[in-house]
């Protein structure tokens, strides 16, 4: 008798902006390898909220001004996601740093997408940093978020790159990287959903991605 299919991974998404990476997830992995069950934003004007509602996904807004501090806000977000049985949290254009009250509730279960080839150019204005440095190859990184006090320091899951040798306009670079983001993030979620991503026991800074199961 065939084994029953595994339940889709329950995913919560945090976002601050238009939500194009959220849309990429909704268009690809949602309802298949994963199920996006909750989308939260830190701004009520975030376009991602409408995208989530259009897909029938529950949404909430957690504005920092409604809480005494970031830790209290992050704890509230964590409780809301836990209430939706979220197993993986995806930061898709979420522009606030998460604190321990959040990250401690989701150990090794928060991933972020960052517009550079980490460890180069972490933090804000990554594309501008890369342009100022004169790079010829730009890229995107999907990585775990750790409660280690760092910024964009977690183990790397996947990376993609494009060559833009003579580009000095940040918007041009950002537009060119969108297609990389929209491919890379869903693929990383697929890998996590099938249990293919683990930490290297010999070097916890690295991740190990298992190959697809061979055909029977």
C-alpha positions as CSV (number, residue, x, y, z in Angstrom):
1,X,0.0,0.0,0.0
2,X,1.3,3.5,-0.9
3,X,2.2,5.7,2.0
4,X,-0.1,8.7,2.5
5,X,1.1,11.9,1.0
6,X,2.7,14.2,3.5
7,X,0.8,17.3,4.6
8,X,1.9,20.5,2.9
9,X,4.3,22.6,5.0
10,X,2.4,25.4,6.7
11,X,4.0,28.7,5.8
12,X,3.6,32.2,7.3
13,X,5.0,35.2,5.4
14,X,6.1,38.5,6.8
15,X,6.3,41.4,4.4
16,X,6.5,45.2,4.2
17,X,5.9,46.0,0.5
18,X,4.2,45.2,-2.8
19,X,4.5,41.4,-2.3
20,X,5.9,40.2,-5.6
21,X,7.9,37.4,-3.8
22,X,4.7,36.5,-1.9
23,X,2.9,36.3,-5.3
24,X,5.6,34.1,-6.6
25,X,5.0,31.7,-3.7
26,X,1.3,31.8,-4.2
27,X,1.7,31.1,-7.9
28,X,4.1,28.1,-7.5
29,X,4.3,26.2,-4.2
30,X,1.0,27.3,-2.5
31,X,-1.4,24.3,-2.3
32,X,1.3,21.9,-3.4
33,X,4.5,21.4,-1.4
34,X,3.5,24.2,0.9
35,X,0.4,26.0,2.1
36,X,0.6,29.7,2.9
37,X,-1.7,30.1,5.8
38,X,-0.9,33.5,7.2
39,X,0.6,36.8,5.9
40,X,1.5,39.6,8.2
41,X,2.8,43.1,7.4
42,X,4.2,45.9,9.5
43,X,2.4,48.5,7.4
44,X,-1.3,48.6,6.6
45,X,-0.5,50.0,3.1
46,X,1.6,47.0,2.1
47,X,0.4,45.8,-1.3
48,X,1.2,42.2,-0.2
49,X,-1.9,42.2,2.0
50,X,-4.3,42.5,-0.9
51,X,-2.4,39.7,-2.8
52,X,-2.9,37.5,0.2
53,X,-6.6,38.3,0.6
54,X,-7.2,37.7,-3.1
55,X,-5.7,34.2,-2.5
56,X,-7.9,33.6,0.5
57,X,-5.1,33.8,3.0
58,X,-5.7,35.4,6.4
59,X,-3.8,38.6,7.0
60,X,-2.9,40.9,9.9
61,X,-1.0,44.1,10.4
62,X,1.4,44.6,13.3
63,X,2.4,48.3,13.3
64,X,5.3,49.1,15.6
65,X,3.4,52.2,17.1
66,X,0.8,49.8,18.6
67,X,3.4,48.1,20.9
68,X,5.7,49.4,23.6
69,X,8.8,48.1,21.8
70,X,10.0,45.9,19.0
71,X,10.2,42.9,21.3
72,X,6.6,43.1,22.3
73,X,5.5,43.5,18.6
74,X,7.6,40.5,17.6
75,X,6.2,38.4,20.4
76,X,2.7,39.3,19.2
77,X,3.5,38.3,15.6
78,X,5.0,35.0,16.8
79,X,1.8,34.2,18.8
80,X,-0.4,35.0,15.8
81,X,1.6,32.7,13.5
82,X,1.7,29.9,16.1
83,X,-2.0,30.3,16.3
84,X,-2.1,29.4,12.6
85,X,0.2,26.3,13.2
86,X,2.9,27.9,11.0
87,X,5.9,25.6,10.6
88,X,8.1,27.9,8.4
89,X,8.3,31.7,8.4
90,X,9.4,33.4,5.1
91,X,10.6,37.0,5.2
92,X,9.6,38.3,1.8
93,X,10.6,41.9,1.6
94,X,10.2,42.3,5.4
95,X,12.1,45.5,6.3
96,X,12.2,45.2,10.1
97,X,14.8,43.2,12.1
98,X,13.4,40.4,14.1
99,X,14.3,40.1,17.8
100,X,14.7,37.2,20.1
101,X,11.1,37.1,21.3
102,X,10.2,36.0,17.7
103,X,13.2,34.0,16.6
104,X,13.3,31.9,19.7
105,X,9.9,30.6,18.8
106,X,10.9,29.4,15.4
107,X,14.4,27.9,15.7
108,X,15.9,27.0,12.2
109,X,12.5,27.8,10.7
110,X,12.8,31.4,9.5
111,X,14.2,32.2,6.0
112,X,14.9,35.5,4.4
113,X,15.6,36.5,0.8
114,X,18.3,39.2,0.4
115,X,19.4,41.0,-2.8
116,X,23.1,40.2,-2.8
117,X,25.4,37.2,-2.8
118,X,26.0,36.9,0.9
119,X,28.3,37.3,2.8
120,X,28.9,40.3,0.6
121,X,26.8,43.4,1.2
122,X,24.5,42.4,4.1
123,X,22.0,44.8,5.6
124,X,20.1,47.6,4.0
125,X,20.8,49.1,0.6
126,X,22.6,46.0,-0.5
127,X,22.2,46.8,-4.2
128,X,23.6,50.3,-3.7
129,X,26.5,48.8,-1.7
130,X,27.3,46.5,-4.6
131,X,27.1,49.2,-7.2
132,X,29.4,51.5,-5.1
133,X,31.9,48.6,-4.8
134,X,31.9,48.2,-8.6
135,X,30.7,44.6,-8.8
136,X,29.9,43.1,-12.2
137,X,27.8,40.2,-10.9
138,X,24.8,40.8,-8.8
139,X,22.7,38.1,-7.0
140,X,20.2,36.9,-4.6
141,X,20.5,34.7,-1.4
142,X,18.0,32.8,0.5
143,X,19.2,32.0,4.0
144,X,18.1,31.0,7.4
145,X,17.7,33.7,10.0
146,X,19.4,33.0,13.3
147,X,19.1,34.5,16.7
148,X,22.8,35.4,16.8
149,X,22.7,39.2,16.9
150,X,23.9,39.4,13.3
151,X,22.3,40.8,10.2
152,X,22.0,38.4,7.2
153,X,24.4,36.1,8.8
154,X,22.5,32.8,8.8
155,X,23.4,29.7,6.8
156,X,22.9,30.0,3.1
157,X,20.2,27.8,1.5
158,X,20.4,28.9,-2.2
159,X,21.9,31.6,-4.4
160,X,21.4,32.9,-7.9
161,X,23.4,35.5,-9.9
162,X,23.2,37.5,-13.1
163,X,25.9,39.5,-14.8
164,X,25.3,43.3,-15.2
165,X,28.7,44.6,-16.1
166,X,27.9,48.2,-16.8
167,X,24.9,48.9,-14.7
168,X,25.0,51.7,-12.1
169,X,21.3,52.3,-11.5
170,X,19.9,50.5,-8.5
171,X,16.4,50.2,-9.9
172,X,17.7,48.5,-13.1
173,X,19.5,46.0,-10.9
174,X,16.5,45.4,-8.7
175,X,14.3,44.9,-11.8
176,X,16.8,42.4,-13.2
177,X,17.0,40.5,-9.9
178,X,13.2,40.0,-9.6
179,X,13.1,37.0,-11.9
180,X,16.0,35.4,-9.9
181,X,14.1,36.1,-6.6
182,X,10.8,34.7,-8.0
183,X,12.5,31.4,-9.0
184,X,14.9,31.0,-6.0
185,X,12.6,31.6,-3.1
186,X,9.9,29.1,-4.2
187,X,12.6,26.5,-4.9
188,X,14.1,27.0,-1.4
189,X,10.6,26.6,0.1
190,X,10.1,23.4,-1.9
191,X,13.4,22.0,-0.7
192,X,12.6,22.8,2.9
193,X,9.1,21.3,2.5
194,X,10.4,18.0,1.4
195,X,13.0,17.9,4.2
196,X,15.9,18.2,1.9
197,X,17.7,21.1,3.7
198,X,19.7,20.4,6.9
199,X,22.6,21.9,8.8
200,X,26.1,20.4,8.1
201,X,27.0,18.6,11.4
202,X,30.7,19.4,10.7
203,X,30.1,23.0,10.0
204,X,26.8,24.5,11.2
205,X,27.4,27.6,9.1
206,X,26.7,25.5,6.0
207,X,23.5,23.8,4.8
208,X,23.3,20.5,3.1
209,X,20.7,20.0,0.3
210,X,19.8,16.3,-0.3
211,X,19.4,15.1,-3.8
212,X,16.0,14.1,-5.1
213,X,15.0,10.5,-4.1
214,X,15.9,8.1,-6.9
215,X,13.0,6.6,-8.8
216,X,11.7,3.3,-7.5
